[in-house]
Structure formats: structure tokens, C-alpha cells
Amino acid sequence: MNVKVHIVDDDETIRITLSELMQLEGIESEVYSCAEDFLDVINMQDKGCVLVDMRMPGMNGLQLYEEMERRSLFLPVIMITGHADVDTAVKALKDGMLDFIEKPFDSDKLLATVKSCLANCVDYQERSLYRDRVGELISRLTNREKQVMELLVDGLQNKEIARKLNISPRTVELHRAKVMEKLQAHTISDVVRAGMTASEANMYQ
């Protein structure tokens, strides 16, 4: 499988430095001077990771990450950031970005992060595709069905859910059946897995 590091930075010196660093390690790379150029050529079949500077003219690194999410381009993103942008990078990390490297970056640490990223990029893509699919399915649930699902994920039994929501156990059973149907779940463990994914991605909001 052909995987590569996509280097997105408006600074030509940084692009050359990073590209040469990858070449020395036998890692294929592609360079782009702006986020827009990268988006023009990338597609859902591409494998690898994106190494992008946080601060760039036009679309910045964080906006690029958000646009990739919007387009379902599930390549892991490593952000290169200055000290002033660390808080923003940490927030992006919690939202699903893979990692960030502070300037001035340590070459060994950057390479270790990139290699780990490339080794796991297929798993990352599969998890991201699953998360995207879960979001689509959960959007079909009613508010009450989401409440029942959350309590199922918490391990509550039908009678406990009924007491907590002040509804009958029979009504809980009906909602539970609808949840499984809409999530295309075969077992309760499928519901729990979807629920945990939804919780991590704040899909219940």
C-alpha cells in the first residue's frame, strides 16, 4: 500500500527541510505551499498522514483539519505549532486530531510521531469512517431514543431505565428495539460500541 506524508507549509525552507528529513528515512512525501493546493488533489482513497503548520495565510492548519473532517478525508493530522497556539492545538487534539509538534521541533520526535502515524493510518481511517457512520445513524434517533441509548451504554437494565425516565418498562423495550433497528445493531454490544464512539465525539449534543 502506497502511503505518504503530505507536508503543508507556506514556508519554503520548512517544506524543503521536512521533505529531505522524510527522504533520509525512506518515507515518501508530497509538499504543498497552502492548504487549498492540498485540498485540490487529496481524495478519500489516499493513505498516509498530513503534517501541517498551524499558522498560514489563507486557510490555516486548524481550518484545514476542520475542512478535512467536513469532506470525510480521514487522514491523521499532525499540527506544527508555535508556543502561542498550544492551547488551540490541545483542543483540536481532543476533537480528534492525531498529534501536534511544537516549534522549534525535534527531528527525532517528529519522525517517531510520523512513523507511528503511518503505521496506524489504516486503523485510524477505519475508526474515523466508523465514527462518521455512527454520527449518521445516531442523527436518526429521537431525543427519547438517545436518552435510552445513553442509559443502555451506562449499563442500566430496562427497569432501571424506566424508573430514571419515568416511563414504563414496556416503553423502554420499544425504544430499545427502535435504537437497535436505527443503529443497525445486532447485539447490545454493538449499541455500546456506537454509544461510546458517540460520547467521545460529543454526538449527543
C-alpha positions as CSV (number, residue, x, y, z in Angstrom):
1,M,0.0,0.0,0.0
2,N,1.4,3.4,-1.0
3,V,1.4,5.8,1.9
4,K,3.0,9.2,2.1
5,V,3.4,12.3,4.3
6,H,1.6,15.3,2.9
7,I,3.6,18.4,4.1
8,V,1.6,21.6,4.1
9,D,3.5,24.8,4.9
10,D,3.8,28.3,3.4
11,D,7.5,28.5,4.4
12,E,9.6,27.0,1.5
13,T,12.6,26.4,3.8
14,I,10.4,24.3,6.2
15,R,8.9,22.4,3.3
16,I,12.3,21.5,1.9
17,T,13.7,20.6,5.4
18,L,10.8,18.3,6.2
19,S,10.8,16.7,2.7
20,E,14.5,16.0,3.0
21,L,14.0,14.6,6.5
22,M,11.4,12.2,5.2
23,Q,13.6,11.2,2.2
24,L,16.5,10.3,4.5
25,E,14.2,7.9,6.3
26,G,12.9,6.4,3.1
27,I,9.4,8.0,3.6
28,E,7.6,9.3,0.6
29,S,6.3,12.8,0.9
30,E,4.5,15.5,-1.1
31,V,4.7,19.2,-0.4
32,Y,2.1,22.0,-0.7
33,S,2.6,25.7,-0.2
34,C,-1.0,26.2,1.1
35,A,-4.0,24.2,2.4
36,E,-6.0,25.0,-0.7
37,D,-3.4,23.2,-3.0
38,F,-3.5,20.2,-0.8
39,L,-7.3,20.0,-0.9
40,D,-7.3,20.3,-4.7
41,V,-5.5,16.9,-5.1
42,I,-6.3,14.8,-2.0
43,N,-9.1,12.2,-2.1
44,M,-10.7,9.6,0.2
45,Q,-8.6,6.8,-1.2
46,D,-5.3,8.4,-0.2
47,K,-3.4,6.9,2.7
48,G,-0.8,8.4,4.9
49,C,-0.8,11.5,7.1
50,V,-0.8,15.3,7.0
51,L,2.0,17.4,8.5
52,V,0.7,20.9,8.6
53,D,1.7,24.3,10.0
54,M,-0.9,25.8,12.3
55,R,-0.3,29.4,11.1
56,M,-0.6,30.0,7.3
57,P,-2.0,32.8,5.2
58,G,-5.4,31.9,3.8
59,M,-6.7,28.7,5.3
60,N,-4.7,27.9,8.5
61,G,-3.9,24.4,9.8
62,L,-6.9,24.2,12.1
63,Q,-9.2,25.2,9.3
64,L,-7.7,22.6,7.1
65,Y,-8.3,19.9,9.7
66,E,-11.9,21.0,10.0
67,E,-12.4,21.1,6.3
68,M,-10.9,17.6,6.0
69,E,-13.4,16.4,8.6
70,R,-16.3,18.1,6.7
71,R,-15.2,16.3,3.5
72,S,-14.7,13.0,5.3
73,L,-11.0,13.0,4.4
74,F,-9.8,10.7,7.2
75,L,-6.0,11.2,7.1
76,P,-4.5,11.7,10.5
77,V,-3.2,15.2,11.0
78,I,-0.1,16.3,12.9
79,M,0.0,20.0,13.6
80,I,3.2,22.0,13.8
81,T,2.6,24.8,16.2
82,G,4.3,27.7,18.0
83,H,4.0,28.1,21.7
84,A,1.2,30.7,21.5
85,D,-1.0,28.1,19.7
86,V,-0.6,25.2,22.0
87,D,-4.0,25.7,23.7
88,T,-5.7,25.6,20.3
89,A,-3.8,22.5,19.3
90,V,-4.7,20.8,22.5
91,K,-8.4,21.5,21.8
92,A,-8.0,20.1,18.3
93,L,-6.3,17.1,19.7
94,K,-9.4,16.4,21.9
95,D,-11.6,16.8,18.8
96,G,-9.8,14.0,17.0
97,M,-6.5,15.4,15.6
98,L,-3.7,12.9,16.0
99,D,-0.9,15.0,17.5
100,F,0.9,18.3,17.5
101,I,4.6,19.2,17.5
102,E,5.9,22.4,19.0
103,K,8.4,24.7,17.2
104,P,11.3,24.5,17.1
105,F,10.6,20.8,16.6
106,D,12.9,18.0,17.5
107,S,13.6,15.9,14.3
108,D,13.7,12.6,16.2
109,K,10.5,13.2,17.9
110,L,8.8,14.4,14.7
111,L,10.0,11.3,12.8
112,A,8.8,9.0,15.6
113,T,5.4,10.6,15.5
114,V,5.2,10.4,11.7
115,K,6.3,6.7,11.6
116,S,3.7,5.8,14.3
117,C,1.1,7.7,12.4
118,L,1.9,5.9,9.1
119,A,2.0,2.5,10.7
120,N,-1.5,3.1,12.1
121,C,-3.1,5.2,9.3
122,V,-5.4,2.4,8.0
123,D,-6.7,1.7,11.5
124,Y,-7.2,5.4,12.0
125,Q,-9.1,5.7,8.8
126,E,-11.3,2.8,9.6
127,R,-12.1,4.3,13.1
128,S,-12.8,7.6,11.5
129,L,-15.2,6.1,8.9
130,Y,-16.9,4.2,11.7
131,R,-17.3,7.4,13.7
132,D,-18.7,9.1,10.7
133,R,-21.2,6.3,10.1
134,V,-22.2,6.3,13.8
135,G,-22.9,10.0,13.6
136,E,-25.2,9.5,10.6
137,L,-27.1,6.7,12.3
138,I,-27.5,8.5,15.7
139,S,-28.9,11.5,13.9
140,R,-31.9,9.4,13.1
141,L,-32.8,8.8,16.8
142,T,-35.4,10.8,18.6
143,N,-34.4,12.6,21.8
144,R,-36.0,9.9,23.9
145,E,-34.2,7.1,22.0
146,K,-30.9,8.9,22.6
147,Q,-31.7,9.0,26.3
148,V,-32.4,5.3,26.3
149,M,-29.3,4.6,24.3
150,E,-27.1,6.6,26.8
151,L,-28.5,4.7,29.7
152,L,-28.0,1.4,28.0
153,V,-24.4,2.3,27.4
154,D,-24.1,3.1,31.1
155,G,-25.1,-0.5,31.8
156,L,-28.7,0.1,33.1
157,Q,-31.3,-2.6,32.8
158,N,-34.8,-1.9,31.3
159,K,-36.5,-1.5,34.7
160,E,-33.8,0.9,35.9
161,I,-34.1,3.0,32.7
162,A,-37.9,3.1,33.1
163,R,-37.5,4.5,36.7
164,K,-34.9,7.0,35.6
165,L,-37.0,8.3,32.7
166,N,-40.3,7.9,34.5
167,I,-41.7,5.6,31.7
168,S,-42.9,2.0,31.7
169,P,-40.5,-0.9,31.1
170,R,-42.6,-1.8,28.1
171,T,-42.0,1.6,26.6
172,V,-38.3,1.2,27.3
173,E,-38.4,-2.1,25.4
174,L,-40.0,-0.4,22.4
175,H,-37.4,2.4,22.4
176,R,-34.6,-0.1,22.8
177,A,-35.8,-2.0,19.8
178,K,-36.0,1.2,17.8
179,V,-32.5,2.1,18.8
180,M,-31.1,-1.2,17.7
181,E,-33.0,-1.0,14.4
182,K,-31.9,2.5,13.6
183,L,-28.3,1.8,14.6
184,Q,-28.4,-1.4,12.5
185,A,-27.1,-3.1,15.7
186,H,-27.3,-6.9,16.0
187,T,-26.4,-7.1,19.7
188,I,-26.4,-4.7,22.7
189,S,-22.6,-4.7,22.5
190,D,-23.0,-3.0,19.0
191,V,-25.1,-0.3,20.7
192,V,-22.5,0.1,23.5
193,R,-19.7,0.5,21.0
194,A,-21.7,3.0,19.0
195,G,-22.6,4.9,22.2
196,M,-19.0,5.1,23.4
197,T,-18.0,6.4,20.0
198,A,-20.8,9.0,20.1
199,S,-19.9,10.1,23.6
200,E,-16.2,10.6,22.7
201,A,-17.3,12.7,19.7
202,N,-20.0,14.6,21.6
203,M,-22.6,13.4,19.1
204,Y,-25.4,13.6,21.7
205,Q,-25.3,17.4,21.8
